[in-house]
Amino acid sequence: MNSETKLRKAEIDDRDIIWGIIQQSIERRKQDGSTQWQNGYPNLGTVESDIAKGFGYVLTIDGEIAVYVALILNDEPAYSTIEGAWLSDGEFVVVHRVAVDGKFAGQGMVKKLFDHIEDFTRSHGIQSIKVDTNYDNNAMLKILESKGYSYCGEVLLAGGMRKAYEKIII
């Protein structure tokens, strides 16, 4: 039986579930030896701010939250300075803070998430998706390459250099 996958805006009632998922992700990164998310960011305040600003989204499987993501339109000050070059200078969706619930890990959830983000971007008439990740986040780097994102250079974010990617959607 096919399960139903949906991307929807996060609500304040989702906060505790989302924060739990992010805490699991922080722990998994630590176990993988990654330095990403090991300095107190993201935290509960980040989640509350995302939800309040309308940036927070959840991917649900049959109504259960499997993945959290922040989707921000046209606004990432760090992206205005890149060592390298973006593919485009039109409107874009920024993907931040991707976190998968442990019980859905290893099931291709982030790939599904990116399919939904592409649909979201297309349906809003937005040109491209921009995303950055840590050098040592191999899982995300592999997903971005498999999804056809182009490596554009480096951006300075949260005190560290990140690999920056973009995909033109329309």
C-alpha positions in Angstrom: 0.0 0.0 0.0 1.3 3.5 -0.9 1.5 5.9 2.0 0.5 9.5 1.5 3.3 12.0 1.6 2.5 15.7 2.1 4.4 18.9 2.6 2.6 21.4 4.8 3.3 24.4 6.9 4.3 23.6 10.5 2.0 24.8 13.2 2.9 25.8 16.8 1.2 22.5 17.9 4.0 20.7 16.0 6.8 22.4 17.9 7.6 19.7 20.4 7.6 16.9 17.8 9.9 19.1 15.5 12.3 19.9 18.3 12.5 16.2 19.2 13.4 15.4 15.6 16.0 18.1 15.5 17.6 16.8 18.7 17.8 13.4 17.2 19.5 14.9 14.1 22.0 16.8 16.3 22.9 13.5 18.0 23.2 11.6 14.7 25.5 14.3 13.3 27.7 14.0 16.4 27.8 10.2 16.1 28.8 10.6 12.4 31.7 12.8 13.5 30.2 15.9 11.8 30.8 19.3 13.3 27.4 20.5 11.9 24.8 21.6 14.4 27.1 20.9 17.4 27.2 24.5 18.8 23.7 25.1 20.1 22.1 25.8 16.7 19.4 25.1 15.8 17.6 25.3 19.1 14.0 25.5 20.3 14.0 29.2 19.6 15.0 28.6 16.0 12.0 26.3 15.6 9.6 28.8 17.2 10.9 31.6 15.1 10.6 29.5 11.9 7.0 28.7 12.7 6.1 32.2 13.6 7.6 33.6 10.4 5.9 30.9 8.3 9.2 29.3 7.2 8.7 26.0 9.0 7.4 23.0 7.0 6.9 19.3 7.7 6.8 16.4 5.4 4.2 14.0 6.7 3.7 10.3 6.0 0.1 9.3 6.5 -0.3 12.3 8.8 2.8 11.6 10.9 5.7 14.1 10.8 8.7 12.5 9.3 10.9 15.4 8.2 11.3 19.1 9.3 12.6 21.8 7.0 12.7 25.6 6.8 11.8 27.1 3.4 12.7 30.7 3.1 11.9 32.8 0.1 14.6 35.1 -1.4 16.1 35.8 2.0 19.5 34.5 3.0 21.9 37.4 3.6 24.9 35.0 3.6 24.1 34.0 0.0 24.7 37.5 -1.3 28.5 36.8 -0.9 29.7 33.6 -2.5 33.2 32.5 -3.4 32.1 31.2 -6.8 28.8 32.1 -8.6 25.2 31.2 -8.4 23.5 29.9 -11.5 20.8 32.6 -11.4 19.9 35.9 -9.7 16.1 35.5 -9.8 13.8 34.5 -7.1 14.8 31.5 -5.0 13.7 29.2 -2.2 16.4 28.6 0.5 16.4 25.2 2.1 17.6 25.2 5.7 17.5 22.9 8.8 16.5 19.6 7.2 15.9 17.0 10.0 14.6 13.5 9.7 12.8 11.5 12.4 15.0 8.6 13.3 12.3 6.1 12.7 12.0 7.3 9.1 15.8 7.4 8.6 17.3 5.5 5.7 14.0 5.4 3.8 14.8 8.1 1.2 12.8 10.8 3.0 15.1 13.6 2.1 14.9 12.8 -1.6 11.1 12.8 -1.2 11.4 16.1 0.6 13.3 17.6 -2.2 10.7 16.4 -4.8 8.1 18.2 -2.7 10.2 21.3 -2.4 10.6 21.4 -6.2 6.8 21.1 -6.7 6.4 23.9 -4.1 8.9 26.1 -5.9 7.4 25.5 -9.3 3.8 26.1 -8.0 4.9 29.5 -6.6 6.5 30.4 -9.9 10.0 30.7 -8.3 13.1 30.2 -10.5 15.4 28.2 -8.4 16.3 26.4 -5.1 19.5 27.3 -3.2 20.9 25.2 -0.4 24.1 24.9 1.6 25.6 22.2 3.7 28.7 21.3 5.7 31.7 19.8 4.0 31.3 16.7 6.2 27.6 16.1 5.7 28.2 13.4 3.1 24.6 12.1 3.1 23.3 15.6 2.1 26.1 16.1 -0.5 25.1 12.8 -2.2 21.4 13.7 -2.2 22.1 17.1 -3.8 24.2 15.5 -6.5 21.6 12.8 -7.2 18.9 15.4 -7.4 20.8 17.4 -10.0 22.0 20.4 -7.9 25.0 22.2 -9.2 27.9 23.1 -6.9 28.2 26.9 -7.0 31.0 27.7 -4.5 31.3 28.5 -0.8 29.3 30.7 1.5 30.1 31.7 5.0 27.2 30.7 7.3 27.0 30.3 11.1 30.7 30.9 11.5 31.9 28.3 8.9 32.4 27.8 5.2 29.6 25.8 3.6 29.3 24.2 0.2 26.5 26.0 -1.8 24.3 24.4 -4.4 21.6 25.6 -6.7 19.0 24.0 -9.0 17.1 25.9 -11.7 13.4 24.8 -11.5 11.7 27.0 -14.1 
